[in-house]
Amino acid sequence: MAEIRIAAIPLVEDVSVDTLLAGVVAALMAQGHRLAGFRQTRTDACGMAVEDLSGGGLFGISQRLGPGSTGCSLDPQGLAEAAGAALLALEAGPDLVVLPRYGKAEAEGHGFRAVIEKACERQIPVLAAVRRDCTASWEDFTGGCADWLAPEPEAVLDWCRRAMPVRA
């Protein structure tokens, strides 16, 4: 039985995980690694969005709730569309799947959860940032098998390089 390679970066207040992941993604792609998953960004047009690492598309994942709203602005339909694109990208056999968040949607069984499951089934390493309030759900979902990484570029890159298949 092959080892499941999955790692989490805890979201901490003094580190921009989106900037951290963007740097890691850029470094790995510059070395010729094939990545699937997303980089989270903000746009004027759709607020919060994720950029597809394998296809370059942009998926809006937030919705405008109107003035005075205090609810979650995450757009479940946009997130589901992004997850569908990521599932298709797994067919190409990427070296690594990068996901910008394991959050409330994933804790409830939605969002990128199916992407993580399918990647693990295909033995593709997974790297995800995990919200602090979702740590217990993450631990339960991964069965405690995930590595926890310091939110530092070298720690994350070192794990990625060890987890990814060696290319001839």
VMD Tcl script that draws the C-alpha trace (Angstrom):
set ca {
  {0.00 0.00 0.00}
  {1.42 3.38 -0.99}
  {1.81 6.23 1.44}
  {-0.76 9.03 1.36}
  {1.05 12.32 1.01}
  {-0.99 15.20 2.30}
  {0.08 18.35 4.13}
  {-1.57 21.30 5.80}
  {-0.39 24.84 6.32}
  {-2.17 26.43 9.28}
  {-3.62 29.86 8.61}
  {-1.97 32.23 11.04}
  {-2.53 35.95 11.47}
  {0.95 37.21 10.63}
  {1.42 35.23 7.39}
  {-0.42 35.74 4.09}
  {-0.98 32.15 3.03}
  {-2.06 33.32 -0.43}
  {1.29 35.06 -0.94}
  {3.12 32.05 0.49}
  {1.33 29.61 -1.83}
  {1.81 31.91 -4.84}
  {5.57 31.85 -4.23}
  {5.63 28.08 -3.76}
  {3.57 27.54 -6.91}
  {5.82 29.86 -8.94}
  {8.97 28.09 -7.73}
  {7.63 24.62 -8.46}
  {6.29 25.58 -11.90}
  {9.64 27.20 -12.75}
  {11.23 23.81 -12.02}
  {8.87 22.14 -14.48}
  {6.45 20.52 -12.05}
  {2.87 20.01 -13.21}
  {0.42 21.39 -10.67}
  {-3.33 21.20 -10.30}
  {-5.52 23.11 -7.92}
  {-5.79 26.81 -7.28}
  {-4.21 30.03 -6.14}
  {-6.62 32.35 -4.31}
  {-6.76 35.98 -5.35}
  {-9.03 39.01 -5.24}
  {-10.46 40.74 -8.29}
  {-12.47 43.92 -8.75}
  {-15.05 42.07 -10.83}
  {-15.89 39.14 -8.56}
  {-14.21 39.73 -5.20}
  {-12.63 36.51 -4.02}
  {-11.55 34.17 -6.83}
  {-9.35 31.15 -7.45}
  {-7.01 30.83 -10.41}
  {-6.76 27.35 -11.93}
  {-3.11 26.24 -11.82}
  {-3.47 23.77 -14.69}
  {-5.81 25.63 -17.02}
  {-5.37 29.26 -16.06}
  {-9.10 29.94 -15.70}
  {-10.47 32.19 -12.98}
  {-13.43 31.13 -10.85}
  {-15.32 33.67 -8.75}
  {-16.03 32.12 -5.35}
  {-17.70 35.00 -3.52}
  {-21.10 36.52 -3.83}
  {-22.29 40.00 -3.02}
  {-24.66 39.86 -0.08}
  {-25.74 43.47 0.04}
  {-25.24 46.24 2.56}
  {-25.26 45.27 6.22}
  {-24.96 41.54 5.54}
  {-22.90 39.56 8.01}
  {-23.22 36.07 6.52}
  {-20.58 34.11 4.65}
  {-19.94 35.54 1.20}
  {-18.62 32.25 -0.21}
  {-20.46 31.32 -3.41}
  {-21.18 27.57 -3.26}
  {-21.88 27.40 -7.02}
  {-18.58 29.09 -7.93}
  {-16.73 26.82 -5.53}
  {-18.44 23.74 -7.00}
  {-17.47 24.82 -10.53}
  {-13.86 25.27 -9.45}
  {-13.86 21.86 -7.75}
  {-15.23 20.29 -10.94}
  {-12.38 21.80 -12.95}
  {-9.86 20.48 -10.42}
  {-11.34 16.99 -10.61}
  {-10.92 17.06 -14.40}
  {-7.32 18.29 -14.01}
  {-6.52 15.21 -11.93}
  {-7.00 13.10 -15.08}
  {-3.75 14.55 -16.46}
  {-1.77 13.18 -13.50}
  {-0.28 16.33 -11.96}
  {2.70 16.12 -9.62}
  {0.89 18.00 -6.84}
  {-2.52 19.46 -5.96}
  {-2.48 22.84 -4.22}
  {-5.63 24.10 -2.52}
  {-5.84 27.58 -1.00}
  {-8.22 26.62 1.82}
  {-9.77 23.78 3.72}
  {-12.57 25.73 5.30}
  {-16.19 25.57 6.33}
  {-17.42 24.23 2.97}
  {-14.93 21.35 3.10}
  {-15.65 20.70 6.78}
  {-19.31 20.28 5.76}
  {-18.37 17.80 3.01}
  {-18.40 20.21 0.05}
  {-15.96 22.55 -1.67}
  {-12.60 20.96 -2.50}
  {-13.18 17.89 -0.34}
  {-13.87 15.59 -3.32}
  {-10.71 16.90 -4.99}
  {-8.65 15.92 -1.95}
  {-10.28 12.48 -1.85}
  {-9.71 11.83 -5.57}
  {-6.11 13.05 -5.42}
  {-5.40 10.71 -2.50}
  {-7.02 7.81 -4.39}
  {-4.73 8.56 -7.34}
  {-1.73 8.95 -5.01}
  {-1.21 12.58 -6.00}
  {0.22 14.65 -3.11}
  {-2.04 17.37 -1.71}
  {-1.07 20.65 -0.08}
  {-3.81 22.74 1.55}
  {-4.06 25.73 3.84}
  {-6.33 24.95 6.78}
  {-8.42 27.46 8.67}
  {-7.88 27.34 12.42}
  {-11.58 26.74 13.13}
  {-11.51 23.75 10.76}
  {-8.50 21.98 12.29}
  {-10.58 19.31 14.05}
  {-12.52 18.57 10.86}
  {-9.25 18.37 8.88}
  {-7.75 15.95 11.40}
  {-10.88 13.81 11.29}
  {-11.05 13.91 7.48}
  {-7.38 12.99 7.01}
  {-7.36 10.48 9.85}
  {-4.46 12.35 11.42}
  {-2.22 11.31 8.50}
  {-1.51 14.82 7.21}
  {1.77 16.56 7.90}
  {1.54 20.03 9.45}
  {3.97 22.47 7.89}
  {5.36 25.71 9.23}
  {3.92 28.57 7.15}
  {7.35 29.34 5.70}
  {8.39 29.02 2.03}
  {11.33 26.66 2.57}
  {9.38 24.29 4.84}
  {6.56 24.07 2.30}
  {8.89 23.69 -0.70}
  {10.92 21.00 1.07}
  {7.76 18.98 1.77}
  {6.52 19.42 -1.82}
  {9.82 18.25 -3.29}
  {9.86 15.18 -1.05}
  {6.20 14.36 -1.73}
  {6.18 14.72 -5.51}
  {7.28 11.90 -7.80}
  {10.83 12.04 -9.08}
  {10.87 12.89 -12.79}
  {13.52 11.32 -14.98}
}
mol new
graphics top color blue
foreach p $ca { graphics top sphere $p radius 0.5 }
foreach p [lrange $ca 0 end-1] q [lrange $ca 1 end] { graphics top cylinder $p $q radius 0.2 }
display resetview
